[in-house]
Amino acid sequence: MEPLLTDLLCTHCGLCCGGTFFSDLELAQGEAIKLEAMGLQAEEEDEGFVLNQPCAALKEKRCSIYGHRPGCCRTFECLLLQNVRRGDISLSRAKAIVAETLTLIGEANRLLAELGHSDQCASLKERVGDVLLLGESSNGDLDSKRDQLQSVMESIEGLVEHRFLGRVT
């Protein structure tokens, strides 16, 4: 039996659940109760419930509630996966794109930690935004690291928009 493409690519990635693509996911009616019963926290907003990212069910790039995941997770396929499925890009090239993106995310997380922001409970974009909003300081080294972080984040966003979400930036 040949392994599923999602087993070959998605389980090496996890970016859609890890707070890189999205800050939160809109849940269908009734899904919040089911997720909370499994130990996840849904947040109530004006239009309904959302599941904040990174998802607490993501364990080592795998969904720990895969059989019970929300509908939006069941139906989402990133552009990279779609392109491999269509044969527009090879699996090995797709894995290289994932690896490049994960390397950049690692660099962003390293810089965030050096800037005193190691809490990974919010999405990457939110965490980077928090640090960049602090503005310039009298410490040239911190300012240099913030500049590096901004540059790395722009690279990540470009890759995500172009390769994974298919949005033109």
C-alpha atoms as a printed R data frame, in Angstrom:
    type eleno elety resid chain resno       x      y       z
1   ATOM     1    CA   MET     A     1   0.000  0.000   0.000
2   ATOM     2    CA   GLU     A     2   1.463  3.330  -1.090
3   ATOM     3    CA   PRO     A     3   1.607  6.018   1.619
4   ATOM     4    CA   LEU     A     4  -0.744  8.974   1.279
5   ATOM     5    CA   LEU     A     5   0.715 12.214  -0.016
6   ATOM     6    CA   THR     A     6  -0.386 13.924   3.196
7   ATOM     7    CA   ASP     A     7   1.680 11.386   5.159
8   ATOM     8    CA   LEU     A     8   4.700 12.146   2.998
9   ATOM     9    CA   LEU     A     9   4.413 15.945   3.047
10  ATOM    10    CA   CYS     A    10   2.037 17.295   5.688
11  ATOM    11    CA   THR     A    11   3.474 15.316   8.589
12  ATOM    12    CA   HIS     A    12   6.880 16.842   7.823
13  ATOM    13    CA   CYS     A    13   5.422 20.349   7.767
14  ATOM    14    CA   GLY     A    14   2.658 21.232  10.253
15  ATOM    15    CA   LEU     A    15   2.774 24.906   9.265
16  ATOM    16    CA   CYS     A    16  -0.985 25.195   8.793
17  ATOM    17    CA   CYS     A    17  -1.500 24.237  12.449
18  ATOM    18    CA   GLY     A    18   1.619 25.812  13.908
19  ATOM    19    CA   GLY     A    19   0.617 29.455  13.852
20  ATOM    20    CA   THR     A    20   2.529 30.407  10.705
21  ATOM    21    CA   PHE     A    21  -0.321 30.497   8.177
22  ATOM    22    CA   PHE     A    22  -3.173 31.570  10.432
23  ATOM    23    CA   SER     A    23  -3.728 33.285  13.785
24  ATOM    24    CA   ASP     A    24  -6.985 31.437  14.371
25  ATOM    25    CA   LEU     A    25  -9.526 29.178  12.683
26  ATOM    26    CA   GLU     A    26 -13.245 29.792  12.508
27  ATOM    27    CA   LEU     A    27 -15.187 26.868  13.910
28  ATOM    28    CA   ALA     A    28 -18.526 25.596  12.713
29  ATOM    29    CA   GLN     A    29 -21.403 25.572  15.164
30  ATOM    30    CA   GLY     A    30 -20.982 22.827  17.758
31  ATOM    31    CA   GLU     A    31 -17.282 22.227  17.055
32  ATOM    32    CA   ALA     A    32 -16.129 24.352  19.994
33  ATOM    33    CA   ILE     A    33 -17.891 22.102  22.494
34  ATOM    34    CA   LYS     A    34 -16.360 18.971  20.960
35  ATOM    35    CA   LEU     A    35 -12.868 20.492  20.933
36  ATOM    36    CA   GLU     A    36 -13.171 21.691  24.526
37  ATOM    37    CA   ALA     A    37 -14.190 18.163  25.541
38  ATOM    38    CA   MET     A    38 -10.858 17.031  24.052
39  ATOM    39    CA   GLY     A    39  -8.945 19.614  26.088
40  ATOM    40    CA   LEU     A    40  -8.604 22.377  23.506
41  ATOM    41    CA   GLN     A    41  -9.767 25.916  24.177
42  ATOM    42    CA   ALA     A    42 -12.011 27.683  21.720
43  ATOM    43    CA   GLU     A    43 -12.424 31.424  22.036
44  ATOM    44    CA   GLU     A    44 -15.780 33.095  21.605
45  ATOM    45    CA   GLU     A    45 -15.920 36.045  19.218
46  ATOM    46    CA   ASP     A    46 -18.779 38.131  17.828
47  ATOM    47    CA   GLU     A    47 -19.410 35.791  14.898
48  ATOM    48    CA   GLY     A    48 -18.910 32.499  16.760
49  ATOM    49    CA   PHE     A    49 -15.953 30.505  18.015
50  ATOM    50    CA   VAL     A    50 -12.338 30.336  16.868
51  ATOM    51    CA   LEU     A    51  -9.460 28.031  17.649
52  ATOM    52    CA   ASN     A    52  -6.320 30.066  18.219
53  ATOM    53    CA   GLN     A    53  -3.095 29.039  16.554
54  ATOM    54    CA   PRO     A    54  -0.708 27.442  17.111
55  ATOM    55    CA   CYS     A    55  -3.078 24.565  17.728
56  ATOM    56    CA   ALA     A    56  -2.572 22.798  21.033
57  ATOM    57    CA   ALA     A    57  -3.414 19.512  19.282
58  ATOM    58    CA   LEU     A    58  -0.292 19.758  17.101
59  ATOM    59    CA   LYS     A    59   2.296 17.334  18.470
60  ATOM    60    CA   GLU     A    60   5.578 17.041  16.555
61  ATOM    61    CA   LYS     A    61   3.956 18.137  13.257
62  ATOM    62    CA   ARG     A    62   1.058 15.701  13.671
63  ATOM    63    CA   CYS     A    63  -2.498 16.344  14.758
64  ATOM    64    CA   SER     A    64  -3.242 14.508  17.998
65  ATOM    65    CA   ILE     A    65  -7.003 14.726  17.325
66  ATOM    66    CA   TYR     A    66  -6.806 13.963  13.598
67  ATOM    67    CA   GLY     A    67  -9.973 11.843  13.476
68  ATOM    68    CA   HIS     A    68 -11.909 14.542  15.341
69  ATOM    69    CA   ARG     A    69 -10.367 17.684  13.827
70  ATOM    70    CA   PRO     A    70 -12.635 20.599  12.842
71  ATOM    71    CA   GLY     A    71 -14.161 20.816   9.385
72  ATOM    72    CA   CYS     A    72 -11.919 23.697   8.305
73  ATOM    73    CA   CYS     A    73  -8.894 21.490   9.051
74  ATOM    74    CA   ARG     A    74 -10.393 18.560   7.150
75  ATOM    75    CA   THR     A    75 -10.930 20.592   4.000
76  ATOM    76    CA   PHE     A    76  -7.799 22.780   3.979
77  ATOM    77    CA   GLU     A    77  -5.098 21.899   1.480
78  ATOM    78    CA   CYS     A    78  -2.249 24.332   1.034
79  ATOM    79    CA   LEU     A    79  -1.184 25.313  -2.465
80  ATOM    80    CA   LEU     A    80   2.053 23.364  -2.090
81  ATOM    81    CA   LEU     A    81   0.144 20.125  -1.448
82  ATOM    82    CA   GLN     A    82  -2.209 20.891  -4.345
83  ATOM    83    CA   ASN     A    83   0.740 21.495  -6.669
84  ATOM    84    CA   VAL     A    84   2.371 18.188  -5.720
85  ATOM    85    CA   ARG     A    85  -0.946 16.375  -6.146
86  ATOM    86    CA   ARG     A    86  -1.312 17.851  -9.663
87  ATOM    87    CA   GLY     A    87   2.285 17.038 -10.568
88  ATOM    88    CA   ASP     A    88   3.214 20.714 -10.961
89  ATOM    89    CA   ILE     A    89   6.019 20.300  -8.426
90  ATOM    90    CA   SER     A    90   7.901 17.231  -7.204
91  ATOM    91    CA   LEU     A    91   7.534 15.900  -3.681
92  ATOM    92    CA   SER     A    92  11.261 16.404  -3.085
93  ATOM    93    CA   ARG     A    93  11.022 20.070  -4.172
94  ATOM    94    CA   ALA     A    94   7.989 20.556  -1.931
95  ATOM    95    CA   LYS     A    95   9.890 19.067   1.012
96  ATOM    96    CA   ALA     A    96  12.779 21.437   0.277
97  ATOM    97    CA   ILE     A    97  10.368 24.394   0.358
98  ATOM    98    CA   VAL     A    98   8.980 23.167   3.685
99  ATOM    99    CA   ALA     A    99  12.524 22.752   5.036
100 ATOM   100    CA   GLU     A   100  13.482 26.260   3.904
101 ATOM   101    CA   THR     A   101  10.386 27.702   5.569
102 ATOM   102    CA   LEU     A   102  10.994 25.772   8.798
103 ATOM   103    CA   THR     A   103  14.609 26.986   8.843
104 ATOM   104    CA   LEU     A   104  13.443 30.591   8.546
105 ATOM   105    CA   ILE     A   105  10.864 30.036  11.295
106 ATOM   106    CA   GLY     A   106  13.610 28.599  13.487
107 ATOM   107    CA   GLU     A   107  15.672 31.720  12.836
108 ATOM   108    CA   ALA     A   108  12.694 33.934  13.724
109 ATOM   109    CA   ASN     A   109  12.132 31.966  16.944
110 ATOM   110    CA   ARG     A   110  15.836 32.271  17.828
111 ATOM   111    CA   LEU     A   111  15.727 36.035  17.311
112 ATOM   112    CA   LEU     A   112  12.488 36.314  19.279
113 ATOM   113    CA   ALA     A   113  14.096 34.450  22.194
114 ATOM   114    CA   GLU     A   114  17.163 36.695  22.043
115 ATOM   115    CA   LEU     A   115  14.823 39.679  22.162
116 ATOM   116    CA   GLY     A   116  13.149 38.256  25.286
117 ATOM   117    CA   HIS     A   117  10.011 36.875  23.652
118 ATOM   118    CA   SER     A   118  10.200 33.089  23.911
119 ATOM   119    CA   ASP     A   119   6.502 32.403  24.634
120 ATOM   120    CA   GLN     A   120   5.180 30.462  21.640
121 ATOM   121    CA   CYS     A   121   1.495 30.487  22.571
122 ATOM   122    CA   ALA     A   122   0.563 33.086  19.930
123 ATOM   123    CA   SER     A   123   0.956 32.918  16.168
124 ATOM   124    CA   LEU     A   124   4.369 33.752  14.742
125 ATOM   125    CA   LYS     A   125   3.054 36.926  13.107
126 ATOM   126    CA   GLU     A   126   1.559 38.135  16.402
127 ATOM   127    CA   ARG     A   127   4.758 37.420  18.333
128 ATOM   128    CA   VAL     A   128   6.934 39.176  15.757
129 ATOM   129    CA   GLY     A   129   4.494 42.085  15.636
130 ATOM   130    CA   ASP     A   130   4.669 42.479  19.411
131 ATOM   131    CA   VAL     A   131   8.463 42.731  19.300
132 ATOM   132    CA   LEU     A   132   8.564 45.072  16.309
133 ATOM   133    CA   LEU     A   133   5.995 47.420  17.869
134 ATOM   134    CA   LEU     A   134   8.450 48.195  20.636
135 ATOM   135    CA   GLY     A   135  10.273 50.532  18.256
136 ATOM   136    CA   GLU     A   136  13.878 51.606  18.423
137 ATOM   137    CA   SER     A   137  15.818 51.467  21.654
138 ATOM   138    CA   SER     A   138  19.089 52.899  22.808
139 ATOM   139    CA   ASN     A   139  20.627 49.447  22.391
140 ATOM   140    CA   GLY     A   140  22.084 49.053  18.891
141 ATOM   141    CA   ASP     A   141  22.372 45.262  19.259
142 ATOM   142    CA   LEU     A   142  18.642 44.926  20.033
143 ATOM   143    CA   ASP     A   143  17.759 47.218  17.162
144 ATOM   144    CA   SER     A   144  19.936 45.130  14.831
145 ATOM   145    CA   LYS     A   145  18.208 41.933  15.967
146 ATOM   146    CA   ARG     A   146  14.793 43.532  15.440
147 ATOM   147    CA   ASP     A   147  15.882 44.524  11.918
148 ATOM   148    CA   GLN     A   148  17.027 40.937  11.293
149 ATOM   149    CA   LEU     A   149  13.726 39.632  12.664
150 ATOM   150    CA   GLN     A   150  11.755 41.923  10.375
151 ATOM   151    CA   SER     A   151  13.778 40.748   7.375
152 ATOM   152    CA   VAL     A   152  13.343 37.060   8.279
153 ATOM   153    CA   MET     A   153   9.603 37.579   8.833
154 ATOM   154    CA   GLU     A   154   9.255 39.245   5.432
155 ATOM   155    CA   SER     A   155  10.954 36.200   3.867
156 ATOM   156    CA   ILE     A   156   8.637 33.835   5.743
157 ATOM   157    CA   GLU     A   157   5.549 35.793   4.739
158 ATOM   158    CA   GLY     A   158   6.675 35.853   1.112
159 ATOM   159    CA   LEU     A   159   7.177 32.082   1.063
160 ATOM   160    CA   VAL     A   160   3.881 31.424   2.832
161 ATOM   161    CA   GLU     A   161   1.889 33.736   0.597
162 ATOM   162    CA   HIS     A   162   3.476 32.525  -2.638
163 ATOM   163    CA   ARG     A   163   4.078 28.806  -2.019
164 ATOM   164    CA   PHE     A   164   1.510 27.747   0.553
165 ATOM   165    CA   LEU     A   165  -1.489 30.075   0.298
166 ATOM   166    CA   GLY     A   166  -1.240 31.180  -3.326
167 ATOM   167    CA   ARG     A   167  -1.810 34.829  -2.630
168 ATOM   168    CA   VAL     A   168  -0.006 37.416  -4.690
169 ATOM   169    CA   THR     A   169   1.956 39.827  -2.484
